[in-house]
Amino acid sequence: MWDSHIRLGGAAGTDLQSAQCPSGSVNTDCQAAFLGLYLTAASSAYLEGTWIWTADHDLDASSSPQLSIFTGRGVLSESAGPVWMIGTSSEHSTLYQYNLVSAQNHWMGFTQTETPYYQPVPAPPAPFFVDSAYRDPNFTSSLNMAWALYVQSSQNIILFGGGFYSFFQNYGQDCLDTFSCQTQIINIDSSSSVTAYSISTVGTTYQLSVSESGVINESDNGDGFQQTFTAWSQ
């Protein structure tokens, strides 16, 4: 798949526009999708220039007002590979943007995510529910924002450049000044093998976590507006 968008809401005919789903509202009728893209265990994929986008703006309104639209999950991959994701993006899903579960042989280059602007009001998984059949992460009061990337029992995963961004808390941006829009943003469990190069984050305290415990603090990696670590491997 090349140069393709999966767009959820924010366009005429979707009934997911500013009239139905204004920013700050929690309307269960504004649940756009359960899951954006699913790579099954037997699949392989080559994705280049692919954007899975839950609309945060109404593109067919003159002023493009912000929206509160809810997609449960971004990209779920259980593929044994090979999988190439080159210049892919997943934005504004409620539980996570990318979730790798028992996956293998993935090359993810120049990956980009954004956390939903409305969180933590409501906090994930609301307005959805955790579904163990899809290996959803669990959430606590301190882990109350969507994960950009969540890796479980996965092997030979390479991240080659990425931007994982958290710009808001309930549509406010004061948290950017203290790198506290969310506490953690990337999680890799202790049974996975992952190598990451040149990863940038915005608005998050811990840039990378192992088994939901922060291991790279943004304070060590200032790089202008963003924070960047050069290499990490497990």
Salt bridges, closest charged atoms under 4 A:
ASP56 OD2 - HIS57 NE2 3.42
ASP56 OD1 - HIS92 ND1 3.84
GLU91 OE1 - HIS92 NE2 3.94
GLU114 OE1 - HIS92 NE2 2.93
ASP136 OD2 - ARG73 NH2 2.71
